[in-house]
Amino acid sequence: MIKLMSHLIHLRTFLEVYRSKSFSKAAESLAITQPAASLHIQSLESFIGNKLFIRQSRGVEPTTAADELARSIAPNIDALELKLSSFKLGNIQGGTIHLAAPADFLYYCLTTPLVSLMEQGFNVRCQTGNRQKIYDLLKEKTTDIAITASKLDEQQFNFLPLVTEKLYLVHAPSLTKKIGKKPNKEVLSQIPLIAYDEDLPLVRSVWSFLFESPINTAASCIVPDLRTIKQLIIEGYGWSVLPDYHCERELKEGSLIAMNNGNDVPTNQLYLVWPKGVQKPNISFVRDYLTTLFHTKK
């Protein structure tokens, strides 16, 4: 039994290192020392007989053995953690939680978790907005937990990777003849671009990935809501870039076409962010619940 518990602890440490690609970040997340995290991984490598991580100048890189191990154990370890978290709630008196997230992510990814939290006695207060508004809410300490697409000051905030979204360059089938079947920056520059804001954060990322050059095209229409952008694209008014969970159904149904697939799909990391310092048990529970829930979906 002692050996079994030891292996489970080592596997949990392994998953944290694997997901964060960092011994120090994993140790911080698990509230253990970095040497302890290193010992856990060394013990696991000795047990399975394979090297799991290659140390680099910044962080570590998983080996093929680590990839295989993560695929085989992640669902079970995450499910166990989620179950244990549900038992832990027996000592939590719910309370009010302030959560900030982009409206689109809230719509597509957080409705079911919010219902679950309400059923477990929590009062949830959600605020939405663009990147700057969410940053301001965190800095003003008017939100307990937030979802962001980048990291703030690491001296003030803690971070955990939550979701890795795939980014697709999409248009309606009615534009296929005009756009063609392969991404072409000259052609796309002549077609209306519909984007989230003037900085073109998602579009800029995909454009740079596909064409290895900065985008010089201005958006024909700015709409700070990806759901509205998707509808405009479906109706054939232009092209844009959408995260995978926004357009999976439409791509399957054929009402949208993705010009990039396979190795041509860049990714964007979303983080769960919260202020450093002592947190109330109910806030820590919600944070752990959300991270475990999304990691279980991987």
N, C-alpha and C positions, 0 to 999 in steps of 0.2 A: 504493500500500500504506500509506504514512504517513497519507494522508487517510482511508483506510478505518479504520485503527486509531483515529484521532482521533475519527471519528464514533461508533465503538463505545464509546469512553470517555465521550463526551458522552451517549450513549443510556443508559449504565449510571448516570450521575449523574442523568439525567432520571428514571429509574425510582425511584431512592432518594428524590428530592425528591417525586415523585408519591405514593409510598406513605407517606412520613412527614409530608408537607405542611409541610416545614420545610427550609430551606437548611442551617441549622446542624446539625440532626440527620443530614441526608444527608452532610454533610461529615465529621462525626465517624465515621459508619459506614464511609465510604470511606477514612478516614485522609488527607483532604486539607483544605486551608483553605477557609473559607467563600467568600472572594473567588474562589478557583479554581472552586468549584462554581457560583457565579454566572456566571463567564465561560463555563463549559461550556454552561449553559442559554442564555445570550445568543447564543453561536455557533450553537446548534441552532435557536433562534428565527429567526436570520438566514438559516439554510440552508433551513428549511421555509417561511419567510414568514408565520408565525403566532405570536401571543403564546401562551405555554404556561401561565403562572402569573400570578395577581393577588396582589400583596402585601397582607397584612392586618396588623392590629395584632399578632396572634400567628400566625406562620406564613404559608403561602400557600394559595391556592385554585386548583385546576386549572381550566383553561378547557375548552371543548368540544373544541378541537383537541388538548389534552393527553389527554383521555379517549380520543379516537380513536387517538392515537399509542400510548398505553399498551396498549390492547387489541390493537393490531396487532403490537407488538414484544415484549411481556412474555414470551410463551411461548418465543420464540426466544432472547432474551437470557438468561432463566433456565436454559434447557436448556444453553446454552453454558457458563454458570457451573458448572452441576452436572457437566458433563463435565470441565471443567478441574479441578474439585475432586477428581474421582476420580483424575486423573493426579497431583495434588498429594499424594495419600495414599501414593504410592510412597515418599516420604521420611518418612512418619510411621510410627512403630513401635507403632501401636495404643495399648495401655495401658488403664488403668482410668478410666472416666468416671462421675461421680456426677451423676445426673439426678433432679430432683424435679418432680412434676406431679400434678394432681388424678387420682385413680384412673380416673374416667370418661374423661377425655381420653386417658390412657395406653391404655385399652382400645380406644377407637374410632379413635384417630388415630396412635398411636405404635408399634403392634406391628410393622408392616412396616418402618419406619425402624430399629427396634431389631434386627430380624433382619439387615437390611443392614449395620448397624454391626458386629454379631457376625461376619458373614461377612468383613468387612474387617479383622478382628483386634482389635477392641475388646472389653474386658470392661466391661459396663455394669451399674452398681449403681443401681437405681431406688428412690426413696422416694416415698410418696404421703401425702396428707393434705389437710386443709382449708386455707383461705387463711392462717390464722395459723401453722399448722405449717410451711407452705412458706416463709413469711416468716422464721420462726425459723431454719430450716435455712440460708437465705441469709445471715442476719445472723451466725450462728455459723460460717459458712464451712465447713459440712459437706457442701455440694453445689456442684458446679462450674457447673451450668446449671439453670435452673428455668423452668417455664411458670406465669404468673400472670395474673389478670384485672385487675390494676391496677399502678401504678408505686410503687416504694418511694422511698427517699431517692436522688435523682438525683446527689448528691455521692458516693455509695458504689457505685452500680450503673449498668450500661449496659442499655439496652432496645432491642429491635427488635420491631415489630409482626409477629406470626406468623400469627394466624388471626382473621378477623372472623366471629363466629358469629351466625346469625339466631335470634331467640327466638320460639317458638311457644307460644301458650296452647292446651293440648290436653286432650281428654277422649275417652272411649269412645263409640261410636255409641249404646250403650244409654242414655246420658244426654242425647241430643239433644232428646228431647221435654221433659225437665225444664229443660234449660239454654237451649234455643232456638238459633237460627242466628246471632244477632248477640251480641257481648259485652255483658253487662248486669251492672253491679257489684252491684245489689241481688240479682239471682238468684244470681250466683256466691257471694255472701256466705252463702247458705243451703246451698251444696253443700260437702262436705268438701274442704279444700285439703291437698294432700300436698306437702311442701316439703323442701328440702335442709337448712336450719337455721332457727333462730328469726328471723334477720335478714331472711329471704326475699329474698336479693339478686336472683335472676332474676325472681321473681314481682313484686317491688316495681318493677323496671324496666319490665316490660310493663304492669303496672297503671297506673303513672303515665303511660306513653305513650298508652294507650288511653283512660283516663278523666280525665286531667289532674288527678288528686287522689291523696293518699296512701292506701295500703291500711290499713284498720282491722281486717281479718279475721285472726284467729290460725289457724295451721295445725292441722288435726286430727291430722296425723301428721308427724313429722320423721324423715327417713331420709337420712343423709349419703352416699347413693349414688344417682345419677340412673338407673342401670340398674334398681334395685329400684323406684324411683318410677315409671318407665315401665311396669313390669309391673303395678303396682297400678292405674295409670290404665287400662291396656288391659283389666283385669278389671272396670272400672266402679266403682271405689271412691271416685272423686273426680276433681279436675282439678289441673293443675299447669302449669308452664312448662318446656319442654325446648329445648336448642339443636338446630339443624337436623340435625347429623350423628347425633344420638341417635334421631331419629324419621323420617327421610326415607323409609325402607322402609315403616314402619308407616302413614305418611300415604298412600303410593301404594297399599298393599294395602287400606286402609280400616279397619284395626283401631284407628286413632286419627283424630280429626278436629281440625283446627286452626281456631280461631275467628277468628284474624287472618291475613290474607294480603295480598299486594301491598304497598301503602303503609303497612299497619298492622303491619309486622314490624320492631320495633326490633332493633338489633344490639348486640353486646358484643365488645369488643376483647380478645384474649389476646396476651400479650407473652412473648418469650423474654428472660430476665433473667440477667445474670452479673455478678460483682463487678468493679469497675474495677481496673486494674493490669495488670501483665504476666501473660499467660497462656501455658501450655504449648502448643506447636504442635498437639498432638492435641486439646486442648479447643477451640482456635480452629477446627480443622477440623470438629469435630462441630457447633459453633455455626453455622458457615457452611453445612454440609450441611443442617441442619434448616431454616434460613431459606430457602435456595434451593429445597429440596424443597417446602415449603408455598407459597411464592410461585409456583412453577411450576404448582401446582394451581389457581390463581385463574382 
